């Protein structure tokens, strides 16, 4: 009887886990409206920046958010964004194409964003 209880309990637990929403989708939903967002880890974990689309001004990341980007999303259907490797739009550039996202950027692009804008692309 005890074995049946344990098996039933494990079955219920695994069924509940398989129906839970994924963490990546929950974190991606942190980016709202037509905004552009960046996360400091793969799979949209640890939101480090969220901005409204349409700004041509570069904004610098500071503190523990600087040089940490590993995933991003651009929810705008109108504007392309740009992330750069140095302050004020200088350095290597990474584009954020409209209506797109990347949950795990290339190791060559990982952890190197210092500034970004939400209009004008790169």
C-alpha positions as CSV (number, residue, x, y, z in Angstrom):
1,X,0.0,0.0,0.0
2,X,2.8,2.4,0.9
3,X,4.5,1.9,-2.5
4,X,1.2,2.8,-4.3
5,X,0.9,6.0,-2.3
6,X,4.5,7.0,-3.1
7,X,4.0,6.3,-6.8
8,X,0.8,8.3,-6.9
9,X,2.5,11.2,-5.1
10,X,5.4,11.2,-7.5
11,X,3.0,11.1,-10.5
12,X,1.1,14.1,-9.2
13,X,4.3,16.0,-8.6
14,X,5.7,15.4,-12.1
15,X,2.4,16.2,-13.7
16,X,2.3,19.6,-11.9
17,X,5.8,20.4,-12.8
18,X,5.2,19.6,-16.5
19,X,2.2,22.0,-16.6
20,X,4.0,25.0,-14.9
21,X,4.8,27.9,-17.2
22,X,8.5,28.1,-18.2
23,X,10.6,30.6,-16.4
24,X,11.8,32.1,-19.7
25,X,8.3,33.0,-20.8
26,X,7.5,34.5,-17.5
27,X,10.7,36.7,-17.6
28,X,10.2,37.7,-21.2
29,X,6.8,39.0,-20.2
30,X,8.6,41.6,-18.0
31,X,9.1,43.5,-21.2
32,X,5.9,45.4,-21.9
33,X,4.1,47.3,-24.6
34,X,6.4,48.3,-27.5
35,X,9.5,48.5,-25.2
36,X,13.0,47.2,-25.8
37,X,14.6,45.2,-22.9
38,X,17.8,43.5,-22.0
39,X,18.6,40.8,-19.5
40,X,21.8,40.0,-17.7
41,X,21.5,36.2,-18.2
42,X,20.3,33.8,-20.9
43,X,16.7,33.0,-21.3
44,X,15.4,36.5,-20.2
45,X,16.6,36.3,-16.6
46,X,17.6,39.3,-14.5
47,X,16.1,42.4,-16.3
48,X,18.8,45.0,-16.6
49,X,17.1,47.5,-18.8
50,X,13.7,48.5,-20.3
51,X,13.1,51.5,-22.5
52,X,10.2,52.8,-24.6
53,X,10.8,52.6,-28.3
54,X,11.5,55.6,-30.4
55,X,14.5,57.3,-28.6
56,X,17.6,58.2,-30.7
57,X,19.6,59.1,-27.5
58,X,22.0,56.5,-26.2
59,X,21.7,55.7,-22.5
60,X,24.6,54.2,-20.6
61,X,24.2,51.2,-18.3
62,X,25.9,51.6,-15.0
63,X,26.9,49.6,-12.0
64,X,26.3,45.9,-12.0
65,X,24.2,46.2,-15.2
66,X,27.1,47.4,-17.3
67,X,28.6,44.7,-19.6
68,X,26.1,42.0,-18.5
69,X,23.7,41.6,-21.5
70,X,23.1,38.0,-22.5
71,X,19.5,38.2,-23.9
72,X,17.3,40.9,-25.3
73,X,13.9,41.6,-26.8
74,X,12.5,44.4,-29.1
75,X,8.7,44.4,-28.9
76,X,8.5,47.5,-31.2
77,X,7.0,46.9,-34.6
78,X,8.3,50.3,-35.8
79,X,11.8,50.8,-34.6
80,X,15.2,49.0,-34.6
81,X,17.3,49.4,-31.5
82,X,21.1,49.4,-31.1
83,X,23.3,48.2,-28.2
84,X,27.0,49.3,-28.1
85,X,30.1,48.1,-26.4
86,X,31.2,51.5,-25.0
87,X,29.6,54.6,-23.5
88,X,27.5,57.0,-25.5
89,X,27.1,54.8,-28.6
90,X,30.8,54.1,-29.2
91,X,32.4,50.6,-29.7
92,X,31.1,47.4,-31.2
93,X,27.4,47.5,-32.2
94,X,24.7,44.9,-31.9
95,X,21.3,45.5,-33.6
96,X,17.9,44.9,-32.0
97,X,15.7,44.2,-35.0
98,X,12.1,45.2,-34.7
99,X,9.7,42.6,-33.4
100,X,12.4,40.1,-32.5
101,X,14.4,38.8,-29.5
102,X,17.4,36.6,-28.7
103,X,17.4,34.5,-25.6
104,X,21.1,33.6,-25.7
105,X,23.4,35.9,-27.7
106,X,26.6,34.6,-29.3
107,X,29.5,34.3,-26.8
108,X,31.2,37.0,-29.0
109,X,28.4,39.4,-28.0
110,X,27.8,38.3,-24.5
111,X,28.6,40.7,-21.6
112,X,29.7,43.6,-23.6
113,X,26.8,46.2,-23.8
114,X,27.4,49.6,-22.2
115,X,25.0,51.8,-24.0
116,X,21.8,51.5,-26.1
117,X,19.1,53.4,-28.0
118,X,15.6,52.4,-29.2
119,X,15.4,54.1,-32.6
120,X,17.8,54.3,-35.5
121,X,19.3,50.9,-35.3
122,X,23.0,50.6,-35.7
